[in-house]
Amino acid sequence: MRPTASLLVRILSKARVPKAVRVNPAAQPVLPRSKQPTLIDELLARQKASPDTFPPNLRVEQLPTKAQWDKVQGSIKKRLKHVLEERTSR
């Protein structure tokens, strides 16, 4: 039998470990995915913070919001979304 990690690890009950040795890591708050900043948001923040040092060949554009899409006619919306997806995937 070869030694594996599961054979080498022992699970101790909490009562057997002295309180002075226990380490309780601080829980870090986790943001929901919807509230995490996107890459575009971070790049726009960098561009506003220091426009002189931001690379001039890097062009950052935000995609339209849902409220802006509501104003577009249904017949045009599908073609426009396809064009925007093509441009952003490059």
Secondary structure, DSSP 8 states (H G I E B T S, - for coil): ----HHHH-----GGGS-TTT-----------GGGS--HHHHHHHHHHH-TTTS-TT--------HHHHHTS-HHHHHHHHHHHHHHHH-
